[in-house]
Amino acid sequence: MSLPYNKNLIPRAKGLRKAATPQENHLWYDFLRAYPVRFQRQKAIDAFIVDFYCHAAKLVVEIDGSQHYEPKEQAYDAKRTKVLERYGIEVLRFSNREINLYFSEVCEQIDFTVKRRLP
């Protein structure tokens, strides 16, 4: 089943792929790109663009910079998560700091969650 998306977000998603943060690039090039279960980068879902999406496991992985810890952004992220959960998607959030300092643990958590969610 295909998830709904706003086709007008596609150019923005492509731009975000080209302008990925160092932490997004690290996770993509050093783990998710070669992961045995396919992930997509900057995937449009509903009215949002998520950092990484695994369709087989219905899993979103978000990498949060410091702006995500402002009250307004936290409220927006909570709303996004609720919408995604309505589609049966689980959302994992990691901070830039976690990617920088605990990369192997982040990868283990993603791997564990994918395996738990696979049918």
Rosetta blueprint (number, residue, H / E / L):
1 M L
2 S L
3 L L
4 P L
5 Y E
6 N L
7 K H
8 N H
9 L H
10 I H
11 P H
12 R H
13 A H
14 K H
15 G H
16 L H
17 R H
18 K H
19 A L
20 A L
21 T L
22 P H
23 Q H
24 E H
25 N H
26 H H
27 L H
28 W H
29 Y H
30 D H
31 F H
32 L H
33 R L
34 A L
35 Y L
36 P L
37 V L
38 R L
39 F L
40 Q E
41 R E
42 Q E
43 K E
44 A E
45 I E
46 D E
47 A L
48 F E
49 I E
50 V E
51 D E
52 F E
53 Y E
54 C E
55 H L
56 A L
57 A L
58 K L
59 L E
60 V E
61 V E
62 E E
63 I E
64 D E
65 G L
66 S H
67 Q H
68 H H
69 Y H
70 E L
71 P H
72 K H
73 E H
74 Q H
75 A H
76 Y H
77 D H
78 A H
79 K H
80 R H
81 T H
82 K H
83 V H
84 L H
85 E H
86 R H
87 Y L
88 G L
89 I L
90 E E
91 V E
92 L E
93 R E
94 F E
95 S E
96 N H
97 R H
98 E H
99 I H
100 N H
101 L H
102 Y L
103 F H
104 S H
105 E H
106 V H
107 C H
108 E H
109 Q H
110 I H
111 D H
112 F H
113 T H
114 V H
115 K H
116 R H
117 R H
118 L L
119 P L
